[in-house]
Amino acid sequence: MAIDFSKLKAKLDVLEGKAKAGGKNNNVFWKPEVGTHMIRILPDPDGDPVKELHFHYNVEKGGVLCPKRNFGDECPICEFATSLFREGTPDSQNQAKKLFVTQRFYAPAVIRGQEERGVVLWSFPKTAYKAIIETILDEDYGDVTDPKKGFDLKVSYISKNFGKGDRVVFDSLQARPKPSVLCEEDSTAAGWMEHGIDLYEIFDRKTPEQVQKILDDYLMPEGGQETVRYGGGGGGSAQGSTVDAAFAAMGV
């Protein structure tokens, strides 16, 4: 079998720091700044370049993958947040909303002007995902990820204050009017397309029991009344419900 020089070149680029390998590496994430950026999404072998994940934020730094929405397992945080919301008081519902699941979308991409970084992971909200889908379905564009005749995306970010300081947030997206190649050098393009970024290596999948422990630690960071454990059985063995325990911890 002949040597695949493009694969060897891609590996050399990683070793020399010209491209980023996948895996548990925070450097793979692209952090946008205020302004306009040209972004090229890379194709995926399964035909869907954008991956959707669901997180519970506020319970642990960086968030927790929701076992239910991502993998079809039971999720103690979903169950607790639903119960809390059904209490019906303004306080309980506000606390529940902090625990409800949040969608995030991810795509491997090359940022024009930053090609030396290689492939990065672009994270964006539902509004950007919707704009990407609409662009792909537009007959004037089609598959924007095509390495030979795809389209760069012109993406704008603005600064917005949500009461806790300014944040850089997505504002708008539009495909460039003319198609272009992913890269003029075929070997570089081949290396980018074999980036090896795996979301499930970056974000740890946790069992329902592990998620229950995270929830318990969030509700009772310094000890206190025992909460009902996921999978720990029912009945009167637990001292109060999770809802009661949560309110006690929050001082409600």
C-alpha positions as CSV (number, residue, x, y, z in Angstrom):
1,M,0.0,0.0,0.0
2,A,1.4,3.4,-0.9
3,I,2.2,6.0,1.8
4,D,-0.5,8.6,2.3
5,F,1.6,11.8,2.3
6,S,-1.3,14.0,3.3
7,K,-1.9,12.0,6.5
8,L,1.8,12.2,7.4
9,K,1.8,16.0,6.7
10,A,-1.2,16.4,9.0
11,K,0.5,14.5,11.8
12,L,3.6,16.6,11.3
13,D,1.6,19.8,11.5
14,V,0.2,18.6,14.9
15,L,3.7,17.8,16.2
16,E,5.0,21.2,15.1
17,G,2.1,23.0,16.6
18,K,0.6,24.1,13.2
19,A,-2.6,22.2,13.9
20,K,-4.4,21.1,17.0
21,A,-5.2,17.5,17.8
22,G,-8.5,16.6,19.3
23,G,-9.1,15.3,22.8
24,K,-9.3,16.9,26.3
25,N,-7.7,20.2,25.3
26,N,-9.3,23.5,26.2
27,N,-7.1,25.2,23.5
28,V,-9.3,23.6,20.9
29,F,-12.2,26.0,21.7
30,W,-12.4,29.2,19.8
31,K,-13.2,32.3,21.9
32,P,-14.8,35.0,19.7
33,E,-14.1,38.7,20.2
34,V,-16.4,41.6,19.4
35,G,-16.4,42.2,15.6
36,T,-16.8,40.3,12.4
37,H,-15.1,37.0,11.7
38,M,-14.9,34.8,8.7
39,I,-15.5,31.1,9.6
40,R,-15.4,28.0,7.5
41,I,-17.2,25.0,9.0
42,L,-15.7,21.6,8.2
43,P,-17.7,18.7,6.8
44,D,-18.5,15.6,8.9
45,P,-18.5,12.0,7.7
46,D,-22.0,11.5,9.1
47,G,-23.4,14.4,7.0
48,D,-24.2,16.6,10.0
49,P,-21.3,19.0,10.8
50,V,-23.1,20.6,13.7
51,K,-23.5,18.6,17.0
52,E,-26.0,19.5,19.7
53,L,-25.4,19.0,23.4
54,H,-27.6,19.7,26.4
55,F,-26.1,21.0,29.6
56,H,-27.1,21.8,33.2
57,Y,-25.2,24.9,34.2
58,N,-24.9,26.5,37.6
59,V,-24.4,23.2,39.4
60,E,-20.8,22.7,38.5
61,K,-18.1,24.8,36.8
62,G,-18.4,24.3,33.0
63,G,-21.8,22.6,33.3
64,V,-22.9,19.0,33.3
65,L,-24.0,17.0,30.3
66,C,-27.7,16.1,30.8
67,P,-28.0,12.3,31.0
68,K,-31.6,12.4,29.8
69,R,-31.4,14.8,26.8
70,N,-28.0,13.5,25.5
71,F,-28.1,9.8,26.2
72,G,-31.7,8.9,27.2
73,D,-30.8,8.1,30.8
74,E,-32.5,9.3,34.0
75,C,-31.5,12.8,35.0
76,P,-31.8,13.8,38.7
77,I,-31.3,17.4,37.9
78,C,-34.2,17.4,35.4
79,E,-36.4,15.6,37.9
80,F,-35.5,18.0,40.7
81,A,-35.9,21.1,38.6
82,T,-39.3,20.0,37.4
83,S,-40.4,19.3,40.9
84,L,-39.1,22.6,42.1
85,F,-40.9,24.5,39.3
86,R,-44.2,22.7,40.1
87,E,-44.0,24.2,43.6
88,G,-45.5,27.2,41.9
89,T,-43.9,30.0,43.9
90,P,-41.9,32.7,42.3
91,D,-38.8,31.7,44.3
92,S,-39.1,28.0,43.5
93,Q,-39.6,28.7,39.8
94,N,-36.7,31.1,39.6
95,Q,-34.4,28.5,41.2
96,A,-35.7,25.8,38.8
97,K,-35.0,27.9,35.8
98,K,-31.4,28.1,36.8
99,L,-31.2,24.3,36.6
100,F,-33.2,23.7,33.4
101,V,-31.3,22.2,30.5
102,T,-29.5,24.6,28.0
103,Q,-28.8,23.7,24.4
104,R,-25.3,24.4,22.9
105,F,-24.2,23.7,19.3
106,Y,-20.7,22.9,18.2
107,A,-18.9,22.6,14.9
108,P,-15.3,22.1,13.9
109,A,-14.1,25.2,12.0
110,V,-11.2,27.1,10.6
111,I,-11.2,30.8,11.5
112,R,-9.9,32.9,8.6
113,G,-6.9,34.9,9.6
114,Q,-6.1,32.4,12.3
115,E,-5.4,29.4,10.1
116,E,-2.2,28.7,12.0
117,R,-4.3,27.4,14.9
118,G,-5.7,24.7,12.7
119,V,-9.1,23.3,13.4
120,V,-10.9,24.8,16.4
121,L,-14.3,24.0,18.0
122,W,-16.8,26.7,17.5
123,S,-19.6,26.9,20.0
124,F,-22.7,28.9,19.3
125,P,-26.3,29.3,20.4
126,K,-29.6,28.2,18.8
127,T,-30.0,31.4,16.9
128,A,-26.7,30.9,15.0
129,Y,-27.6,27.2,14.4
130,K,-30.9,28.3,12.9
131,A,-29.1,30.7,10.6
132,I,-26.7,28.0,9.5
133,I,-29.5,25.6,8.6
134,E,-31.4,28.3,6.7
135,T,-28.2,29.1,4.7
136,I,-27.6,25.4,3.9
137,L,-31.2,25.0,2.7
138,D,-31.0,28.1,0.6
139,E,-30.5,26.9,-3.0
140,D,-28.0,29.7,-3.6
141,Y,-25.6,28.1,-1.1
142,G,-26.3,24.5,-0.3
143,D,-23.4,22.6,1.4
144,V,-21.4,25.4,2.9
145,T,-18.9,22.8,4.2
146,D,-17.8,21.5,0.8
147,P,-14.0,21.7,0.8
148,K,-13.9,22.6,-2.9
149,K,-16.9,24.8,-3.4
150,G,-18.3,25.7,0.0
151,F,-18.8,29.1,1.6
152,D,-17.1,31.0,4.4
153,L,-19.6,32.4,6.9
154,K,-19.4,36.1,7.9
155,V,-20.3,36.0,11.6
156,S,-20.6,39.1,13.9
157,Y,-20.4,39.3,17.7
158,I,-21.3,42.2,19.9
159,S,-20.9,43.1,23.5
160,K,-23.9,42.9,25.7
161,N,-24.5,43.5,29.4
162,F,-26.8,41.0,31.2
163,G,-26.4,42.7,34.6
164,K,-23.2,40.8,35.5
165,G,-20.7,42.6,33.3
166,D,-20.3,42.7,29.5
167,R,-20.4,39.5,27.5
168,V,-19.5,38.8,23.9
169,V,-22.6,37.3,22.2
170,F,-23.5,36.2,18.7
171,D,-25.3,38.8,16.6
172,S,-25.6,37.8,13.0
173,L,-24.5,35.3,10.3
174,Q,-24.4,35.5,6.5
175,A,-22.6,33.4,3.9
176,R,-20.1,35.0,1.7
177,P,-21.4,35.7,-1.8
178,K,-18.8,33.5,-3.6
179,P,-17.7,29.9,-3.0
180,S,-14.2,29.1,-2.1
181,V,-11.9,26.2,-1.3
182,L,-11.2,25.2,2.2
183,C,-7.5,25.7,1.6
184,E,-5.3,26.2,-1.5
185,E,-2.9,23.5,-0.2
186,D,-4.6,20.1,-0.5
187,S,-2.4,18.6,2.1
188,T,-3.3,21.2,4.7
189,A,-7.0,20.8,3.8
190,A,-6.7,17.1,4.2
191,G,-5.1,17.5,7.6
192,W,-7.8,19.9,8.8
193,M,-10.5,17.4,7.7
194,E,-8.9,14.7,9.8
195,H,-8.9,16.9,13.0
196,G,-10.1,14.1,15.3
197,I,-12.0,16.4,17.6
198,D,-14.4,14.3,19.7
199,L,-17.0,16.2,21.8
200,Y,-17.4,13.2,24.1
201,E,-13.7,13.2,24.9
202,I,-13.9,16.9,25.8
203,F,-17.1,16.7,27.9
204,D,-17.2,13.8,30.3
205,R,-20.4,11.7,30.3
206,K,-21.5,11.1,33.9
207,T,-23.9,8.5,35.2
208,P,-27.2,9.4,36.9
209,E,-25.6,8.6,40.2
210,Q,-22.7,10.9,39.6
211,V,-25.1,13.7,38.5
212,Q,-27.1,13.1,41.7
213,K,-23.9,13.6,43.8
214,I,-23.2,16.9,41.9
215,L,-26.7,18.0,42.6
216,D,-26.4,17.1,46.3
217,D,-23.2,19.0,46.6
218,Y,-24.8,22.0,44.9
219,L,-27.7,22.0,47.2
220,M,-25.8,21.2,50.4
221,P,-22.2,22.6,49.9
222,E,-21.5,22.7,53.6
223,G,-23.6,19.7,54.8
224,G,-27.0,19.9,56.2
225,Q,-30.2,17.9,55.8
226,E,-29.9,14.8,53.7
227,T,-31.4,14.9,50.2
228,V,-33.2,12.0,48.5
229,R,-30.6,10.1,46.5
230,Y,-31.2,9.0,42.9
231,G,-31.8,5.3,42.9
232,G,-31.7,5.1,46.6
233,G,-35.2,3.9,47.1
234,G,-38.3,5.7,48.4
235,G,-40.3,5.8,51.5
236,G,-39.5,7.6,54.7
237,S,-35.8,6.8,55.0
238,A,-34.8,10.1,53.6
239,Q,-35.2,13.2,55.8
240,G,-37.5,15.3,53.7
241,S,-37.8,15.8,50.0
242,T,-35.2,17.2,47.7
243,V,-37.4,20.3,47.2
244,D,-37.6,20.9,51.0
245,A,-33.9,20.4,51.3
246,A,-33.2,22.8,48.5
247,F,-35.3,25.5,50.0
248,A,-33.6,25.0,53.4
249,A,-30.2,25.3,51.7
250,M,-31.2,28.4,49.8
251,G,-32.7,30.0,52.9
252,V,-36.2,30.2,51.3
